[in-house]
Each structure stands twice: as C-alpha cells, then as structure tokens.
Amino acid sequence: MCIRDRTRINLENLSEVKEINIILKADVQGSLEALKKSIEDLSEKFNEVKINIIHAAVGGITESDVMLAAASNAIIIGFNVRPDAGARKAAEQENVDIRIYNIIYQAIEDLEKAMKGMLKPTLKEVLLGTAEVRAIFKAKAIGTIAGCYVTDGVIKRTAKARLVRNGIVIYDGEISSLKRFKDDVKEVQKGFECGLTLKNFNDIKVGDIIEAYEIVEERPE
C-alpha cells in the first residue's frame, strides 16, 4: 500500500529529506528486534540522513499507528503483519505510506535505495476484497473448508490469498476453490457468503480474515 502526497513523506521522496521517522510493527519480538537493528545499522551507514524509529511494537497495524504516523510525518513498515480495516481507511484519508514485507533484507534494501533516490516501483499489490471466516468444515478429500462472509470488495478464485489472524499474517498463497453453495464460482461480491479452501493450508479458524489480492505491474505514464 502506498499513498503519495507532497505533504507526506514516503519511500519515493526520502532522498529529498534529512530526517526520517519510522513506525515498525512485526509479528513476533525476534523479528521486530532484527528489523530494528538492521535499520539502526543503515542509519549509521548514511550519516547525512537521520532515521528515527519513533514506535516499534509486536502486532497488526492499527488505526492508532496510522494516526501517530500522520502526526509525526512517518512511514509505517510492517513485517508479516497487516493493517486492519480502520488502519487502511485512515491511511487513505491521511496519506500515510504503509510498506509490508515478509523478508527483512527486502525492507532494508528498499529503504537504502529510497535514501539514495534509486527506488523505482515496478510492482504493486492491489487489495481486491476481504472475507471473515465464520464457520469451519472438514472434508477428508479436500481438507479445511472456510465458510466465509465477504465484508469488502470481491473475492476472486484466481486471486492470491492471505490469511490474517489478530493482525498477523499466518498464510500467504493461493485460493484452491471458491464456491457459492455447491457451485464453483469465479468470484463472490461483498455481502454474500461463500466457501473456500486455501492451497496446501488447513489451519483456518473462525474469526480469521482472508484477503484476496493481485500483484500488478506499474507502467510509466
């Protein structure tokens, strides 16, 4: 997720500033400490740009994190976590740049390139829709079937899928099947129920959130 505005700092304009405020969120304490240490090492490497980690905590990205980022003109970097619905809405309204990673060195590499003014975005994630798991069904030949209610957007059979539990990314892969009642369908819109399975993954629980998304190429205008 990346929202650009002249009044807000983002990875594309880091080379124009002398001080960077960052909020870190991660899935576990070990990941948080490793990410924090890597960013501190990077800050020492670039003496001309000061990096301030103004908040670092374990857990999903919340609306409070976004409002802190807005007040501090900060970037939010998340590792194996996701923003909840309130955080996504606030980020759009406040023009806060949220960056999500699942490999620490990629986060550091992007930050370093941004500081050098070399970051050229070519791919971006487009969130298609979200669904809440409201029931679980077990089938020997299939595995775990998630009975879901689509709370926002659309769930597409061909989309990539991410399972989020308490703000933490538990699974990131593909949708194996998508059904309305007993019929296979290509997509399910907001406000409707569906049943779906995730490829090679059965640890699904009631209350989990499934995000459907696509990766698209950004072409220069």
Secondary structure as UniProt FT lines:
FT   TURN            6..7
FT   HELIX           11..16
FT   STRAND          19..26
FT   HELIX           29..45
FT   TURN            47..48
FT   STRAND          50..58
FT   HELIX           63..72
FT   STRAND          74..79
FT   HELIX           85..94
FT   STRAND          98..101
FT   HELIX           104..115
FT   TURN            116..117
FT   STRAND          123..139
FT   TURN            140..142
FT   STRAND          143..156
FT   TURN            157..158
FT   STRAND          160..165
FT   TURN            166..167
FT   STRAND          168..180
FT   TURN            181..182
FT   STRAND          183..184
FT   STRAND          187..189
FT   TURN            190..191
FT   STRAND          193..198
FT   TURN            199..200
FT   TURN            206..207
FT   STRAND          209..217
//
